[in-house]
Amino acid sequence: MTWEIDAVGPSPTEGFNIYRDGIFLASVGPNIRNYNDFNVIAGRAYIYTVRGLNVYGEGAPSTALGFQVPNGVVTGWVQTANGSPVPDAIVTLMPMQGFSAKFGPLDGAFAETDTSGNPFMPAPGEDWTLTFWIKTDAATANAGLIQFTPFPLHLRALNSGSGHEGVEVATSALGASFLSGAFADSTKNGWHHVALSFDGSGEMGRLYIDGVLSSIAPMNIVAAADALNLGIRTGTGGWAGKLDELRLYHKQLDELDFREVMEGTASSLTPDLSHYWKMDEELGVKSYDIMNRHKLYFCGAAFDADRPPVRTAGKTNEEGYYRIESASYGTGTTFLAEPMKEFYMHRALKMVRDEADYATFPDFSVTPKATLELWVNSAGPDGEQCLLSKRWVNNDFRLLIKQNGLDNQVWFYLNGQQHNFGNLGMGYQHLAFTIDSSANNRTVTAYKNGNPFGTPHTFGSTGNWSDTTQNWILGARPSGGVYTDHFGGLIDEVALYDTTLSAAAILNHFQMSRDMQAKGLRVYFSLDEGNGSRLNNSGSVFLGSGTNVGAEWSPFAANQMTEPHHFTPATRQVTLNPSVTSVDGVDFIDRSTVPVSGFVRYKNTDCFAPNVEIYVNDAPFSPRIFTDSTGKFVIDFDPGVTATLKPVFENHVFVPAFWDVTNVVSPIAGVLFNDITTRKVSGQVAGGLCKKSVIKAPPGMGQGTICIVKVRSVDGCMERQLIIDNQEGLFEFDNLPPLERMTVAVVEHSDPNIKTAFQVQGGSTVDLTEKDTMLDFIYIAQPEIEIVSGLDPYSPSAT
């Protein structure tokens, strides 16, 4: 604590007395202005009093609240039974803890920008997201919730007089809103999660209510934010309610992220989290940002025990490690730690327009009567975007969306003719088109979410749409030698039937998962691979695989189904108290995954290849899989996965090149890849710098010399030797495995002096991982003294 004295008051010549909760704590000298109290319990509030002393006694008391943010920490690892890390698992603590900030219609709060380099908002044009929980008791028109200044951004509560509760976003306190979202009427006065995200490149704002996109609109770049104001500090009062878990992220969150954000607390390890006020201080007039202790000052607001259902939580990283921070333990609390993770049964392709993502399908024909279906979730209006396209001889098909204000319109383009079926709408939309060519022309009828969509349109006849030189393009269209009109958003389940389906059948496909055994399903790319670039067709037409070019795999899929992972133990007890503020080793084993294991070995050897990465569906797995020092790999798959395994190491060649696993429901072992890449070691055994021969004659020829060279792996998995059969001493080992460390040595020579010299010299270690190696063994003979003339006498007395 720190304090100052009143400049016009009496001088504290005798120092100061310090009290905590009315009990004497310490005395300090007259020149002291701060004091550290180490004997405190985190999460407990104390009332401190400082009183000046002089010859007349104690002066008037000055009091303040002292509070240390809860600092309980729980860490651990989540792994599979094989010891592989389990990323993205959430570990939570029960019971739930904390408080919220309660506002009356004339209450407010504010925080000023941090001048030390941690601004509220990122650089202009970058992404950001604001999230918070809110519980509205009542709100007048234009009641202020949150405001950033000087940038004109206002979040306001909907007028309770309308019969609804919710949130709207505007550029001024009283101006018209450009984003708005209402809470469900059945729970309108309960806790709701609100998020406002900003796409810096597209300059679009998105408002989410309880994790679901509510509205989308163009939004100005936040040029600066010097202050964050809440309640009446925004300039307009009238909102009464509670607010909690106020967070600022310097990235754009989406529907997948909000589930985690709504479920549990964040920590200082959370990526891109800039500011985070938990509102858990309980007492006082300030809340502290857990990232940098940034103060949020209350102006009438107060802490309240009513809080949203957010658990204290941590999330595992790529190594399976998690860290739960800020657990409040008081004088001692026993928590129940529980891990959780979901199996996502389906996936979708997430395409980013600015990154020119797309996918290709191999050529297939369209029957005279057909139905084309797909799910579409647009990232927002952005000019003209192509969902699906195909070219064939003198013909061109495109399924497009075109910007129409704050929405997109669906257009069907065929060979120069086009027809507008109407607005697409927000979120996932199921589109179906029946194509009837029983007459001379093609009549296209559209359905959106199982209901008739727009008016049918008749196009000219265009053949069967097949051209083996042209692929189907998903998320773009070909233009010359490149692709254009890229789509931004998610696409799922592209299906083609060989008949015009009934309206009831199409409605069933919107409401329920598709029946894979349904009659007439010719082409079906479910887009459920979830990894890599390979796209598989499950329809009746025999096709090669499609290719994903840059699009991200997303579990935010239409008709998503989830199953929980099962962990052992299911829960663990963790006790924290003032003496034990951190508990480590709270580990869990994920028993839900199915292991697929195997080896990578070098061809024709007993040596196994370490550090070879195993790709899944032509891309690195998450977490990445490498063979260990014994050449073994283990991949833990979700049940039911179909995947292609492929070993990758520099420019090495493997046989087989890939291995398919289908519908993995039980462990698979014994998958074997052979590294057929070989290297060569060559050289010469000779004498002196001139490389004179040290072999009188090859073995078996008169007094032939036996000279043996041996090559051996360091770990002894491979050993070969050869007897040099030429007088020049040349040798060559071919078809060697590309090991990092191989020892080459001369182990035998008929001349004992030469043999001894080479043994003293020892072998040489070579690295064959990247290229062949040349290596010479040179024998340097002992000098021989030869007297060729008489010796001159030498005497110390000679002159």
HELIX and SHEET records of a PDB file:
HELIX    1   1 SER A  160  SER A  162  5                                   3    
HELIX    2   2 ASP A  185  THR A  187  5                                   3    
HELIX    3   3 ILE A  232  THR A  234  5                                   3    
HELIX    4   4 GLU A  255  GLU A  263  1                                   9    
HELIX    5   5 ARG A  353  GLU A  355  5                                   3    
HELIX    6   6 ALA A  503  GLN A  511  1                                   9    
HELIX    7   7 PRO A  752  GLN A  761  1                                  10    
SHEET    1   A 4 ILE A  23  VAL A  28  0                                        
SHEET    2   A 4 GLY A  15  ARG A  20 -1                                        
SHEET    3   A 4 ALA A  45  ASN A  54 -1                                        
SHEET    4   A 4 GLY A  57  GLU A  58 -1                                        
SHEET    1   B 4 ILE A  23  VAL A  28  0                                        
SHEET    2   B 4 GLY A  15  ARG A  20 -1                                        
SHEET    3   B 4 ALA A  45  ASN A  54 -1                                        
SHEET    4   B 4 SER A  62  PHE A  67 -1                                        
SHEET    1   C 3 TYR A 321  ALA A 327  0                                        
SHEET    2   C 3 GLY A  72  THR A  80 -1                                        
SHEET    3   C 3 SER A 582  VAL A 583  1                                        
SHEET    1   D 4 TYR A 321  ALA A 327  0                                        
SHEET    2   D 4 GLY A  72  THR A  80 -1                                        
SHEET    3   D 4 PHE A 588  ASP A 590  1                                        
SHEET    4   D 4 PHE A 567  THR A 568 -1                                        
SHEET    1   E 4 THR A 312  LYS A 315  0                                        
SHEET    2   E 4 ILE A  90  MET A  94 -1                                        
SHEET    3   E 4 THR A 333  MET A 340 -1                                        
SHEET    4   E 4 ARG A 572  LEU A 576 -1                                        
SHEET    1   F 7 VAL A 212  PRO A 218  0                                        
SHEET    2   F 7 MET A 204  ILE A 209 -1                                        
SHEET    3   F 7 HIS A 192  ASP A 199 -1                                        
SHEET    4   F 7 TRP A 128  ALA A 139 -1                                        
SHEET    5   F 7 TRP A 239  TYR A 249 -1                                        
SHEET    6   F 7 SER A 100  PHE A 103 -1                                        
SHEET    7   F 7 ALA A 302  ASP A 304 -1                                        
SHEET    1   G 8 SER A 177  ALA A 182  0                                        
SHEET    2   G 8 GLY A 166  ALA A 170 -1                                        
SHEET    3   G 8 LEU A 153  ALA A 157 -1                                        
SHEET    4   G 8 ALA A 143  PRO A 150 -1                                        
SHEET    5   G 8 ALA A 225  GLY A 231 -1                                        
SHEET    6   G 8 GLY A 108  GLU A 112 -1                                        
SHEET    7   G 8 LYS A 295  CYS A 299 -1                                        
SHEET    8   G 8 LYS A 286  TYR A 288 -1                                        
SHEET    1   H 6 VAL A 212  PRO A 218  0                                        
SHEET    2   H 6 MET A 204  ILE A 209 -1                                        
SHEET    3   H 6 HIS A 192  ASP A 199 -1                                        
SHEET    4   H 6 TRP A 128  ALA A 139 -1                                        
SHEET    5   H 6 TRP A 239  TYR A 249 -1                                        
SHEET    6   H 6 LEU A 273  TRP A 277 -1                                        
SHEET    1   I 2 GLU A 342  TYR A 344  0                                        
SHEET    2   I 2 THR A 562  PRO A 564 -1                                        
SHEET    1   J 7 ASN A 451  PHE A 459  0                                        
SHEET    2   J 7 ARG A 442  LYS A 448 -1                                        
SHEET    3   J 7 GLN A 429  ASP A 436 -1                                        
SHEET    4   J 7 LYS A 369  SER A 378 -1                                        
SHEET    5   J 7 GLY A 489  TYR A 497 -1                                        
SHEET    6   J 7 ALA A 348  MET A 351 -1                                        
SHEET    7   J 7 GLU A 552  SER A 554 -1                                        
SHEET    1   K 8 GLN A 417  ASN A 423  0                                        
SHEET    2   K 8 ASP A 407  LEU A 414 -1                                        
SHEET    3   K 8 ASN A 395  ASN A 404 -1                                        
SHEET    4   K 8 GLU A 384  TRP A 392 -1                                        
SHEET    5   K 8 TRP A 472  LEU A 474 -1                                        
SHEET    6   K 8 TYR A 358  PHE A 361 -1                                        
SHEET    7   K 8 GLY A 546  VAL A 549 -1                                        
SHEET    8   K 8 ARG A 534  LEU A 535 -1                                        
SHEET    1   L 6 ASN A 451  PHE A 459  0                                        
SHEET    2   L 6 ARG A 442  LYS A 448 -1                                        
SHEET    3   L 6 GLN A 429  ASP A 436 -1                                        
SHEET    4   L 6 LYS A 369  SER A 378 -1                                        
SHEET    5   L 6 GLY A 489  TYR A 497 -1                                        
SHEET    6   L 6 LEU A 521  PHE A 525 -1                                        
SHEET    1   M 2 ARG A 477  SER A 479  0                                        
SHEET    2   M 2 VAL A 482  THR A 484 -1                                        
SHEET    1   N 4 LYS A 632  PHE A 637  0                                        
SHEET    2   N 4 VAL A 594  TYR A 602 -1                                        
SHEET    3   N 4 ILE A 668  ASP A 675  1                                        
SHEET    4   N 4 PHE A 654  VAL A 655 -1                                        
SHEET    1   O 4 ALA A 619  PRO A 620  0                                        
SHEET    2   O 4 GLU A 613  VAL A 616 -1                                        
SHEET    3   O 4 VAL A 641  VAL A 648 -1                                        
SHEET    4   O 4 TRP A 659  VAL A 664 -1                                        
SHEET    1   P 3 LEU A 730  LEU A 736  0                                        
SHEET    2   P 3 ARG A 679  GLY A 687 -1                                        
SHEET    3   P 3 THR A 773  TYR A 779  1                                        
SHEET    1   Q 4 GLU A 719  ILE A 723  0                                        
SHEET    2   Q 4 CYS A 707  SER A 713 -1                                        
SHEET    3   Q 4 MET A 742  HIS A 749 -1                                        
SHEET    4   Q 4 SER A 764  VAL A 766 -1                                        
END                                                                             
